[in-house]
Amino acid sequence: MRCRAAVLTTGALAAALALTACSGSGSEPGRAELSVGSSYMPQPVSADMAAGFLTITNKGGAGDELTSVTSDVAGEVTMHSTVGGAMTQKSSFAIPAHGRLVFRSGGNHLMFERLKRAPKQGQTVTVKLTFSKSGPVTVEMPVKSATYNPSTGH
């Protein structure tokens, strides 16, 4: 009987360790875990339009989709992809499980249209990101110089 109890205890311990190893990433397999970083808006050179850039990281085990962006500074915020120099307005962008969605100069980007005020360098712009599965995320996007380049910090 003692031998059988030892085998059962060892089996239970092995099962617990296997479960721990599977969940070692800390993420739930059926949920997206979104965070936003590297956000900025170059100070607009136009009175009615500005661009915005950011990175959405998904550490979760399920994908999600960015479906809309709004801001109190603009009448409308549209999302665009740029492929081969051609810009196309998009209604949504996928964010894969364990992946990233990057908005950067020359690539995917946000367009703040019909500006209600001209954001100036040093200010911040509030942006609300809406996703198909996750709750909305509000981001304070700093306004940088019109020529700001994140790779150089200028």
PyMOL commands that set and color helices and strands:
alter all, ss='L'
color gray80, all
select helices_A, chain A and resi 2-22
alter helices_A, ss='H'
color red, helices_A
select strands_A, chain A and resi 34-42+49-58+64-71+74-83+86-90+93-95+99-103+109-115+124-131+137-144
alter strands_A, ss='S'
color yellow, strands_A
deselect
rebuild
show_as cartoon
